[in-house]
């Protein structure tokens, strides 16, 4: 049963639906876990980083992106284009 639930939650559309009913703290933990998985996929070792360090790094990246003068729509389009390369 646990394997079936994990399989279903790994499907993005089901996870998006389940996220509607979760508390903010649980959503944050899931987002951080997904972000860590994405970083690991690209070869970054984040196993020794805490959730606070991950959030701080995400904030710094956001500041760097905003400092380069790109709009949020341009960044979103670039990220979607990079995600479709898989």
C-alpha positions in Angstrom: 0.0 0.0 0.0 2.8 2.4 0.9 4.5 1.8 -2.5 1.2 2.6 -4.3 0.8 5.8 -2.3 4.4 6.9 -3.1 3.9 6.0 -6.8 0.8 8.1 -6.9 2.3 11.0 -5.1 5.2 11.0 -7.5 2.8 11.8 -10.3 2.8 15.6 -10.5 -0.9 16.1 -11.1 -1.9 14.0 -8.0 0.7 15.8 -5.8 -0.6 19.1 -7.0 -4.2 18.1 -6.0 -3.0 16.8 -2.6 -1.0 20.0 -1.9 -4.3 22.0 -1.9 -5.2 20.3 1.4 -1.9 20.4 3.2 -0.7 23.0 5.8 1.9 25.6 4.8 4.7 23.9 6.8 4.0 20.5 5.1 3.9 22.2 1.7 7.3 23.9 2.4 8.9 20.6 3.4 7.6 18.9 0.2 8.9 21.8 -1.9 12.3 21.7 -0.3 12.5 17.9 -0.7 11.6 18.3 -4.4 14.2 21.0 -4.8 16.9 18.8 -3.1 16.0 16.0 -5.5 16.3 18.3 -8.5 19.7 19.5 -7.3 20.8 15.9 -6.7 19.7 15.0 -10.2 22.1 17.7 -11.6 25.0 16.4 -9.5 24.9 18.7 -6.5 25.5 17.1 -3.1 22.9 18.6 -0.8 22.7 15.8 1.7 24.5 17.7 4.4 22.5 21.0 4.0 19.7 21.9 6.3 16.3 23.2 5.2 17.2 26.6 6.4 20.4 26.6 4.3 18.3 25.5 1.3 15.8 28.4 1.8 18.6 30.9 2.2 20.3 29.7 -1.0 17.0 30.0 -2.8 16.5 33.5 -1.6 20.1 34.4 -2.7 19.4 33.0 -6.2 16.2 35.0 -6.3 18.1 38.2 -5.5 20.7 37.4 -8.1 18.0 36.9 -10.8 16.2 40.1 -9.8 19.6 42.0 -10.0 20.2 40.9 -13.6 17.1 42.9 -14.8 15.0 40.0 -16.1 11.3 40.1 -15.6 9.5 37.2 -13.8 7.9 36.2 -17.1 11.3 35.9 -18.8 12.7 33.9 -16.0 9.7 31.6 -16.0 10.0 31.0 -19.8 13.7 30.3 -19.4 13.1 27.8 -16.6 10.4 26.1 -18.6 12.7 25.8 -21.6 15.4 24.3 -19.4 13.0 21.9 -17.8 11.8 20.6 -21.2 15.4 19.7 -22.1 15.1 16.5 -20.0 
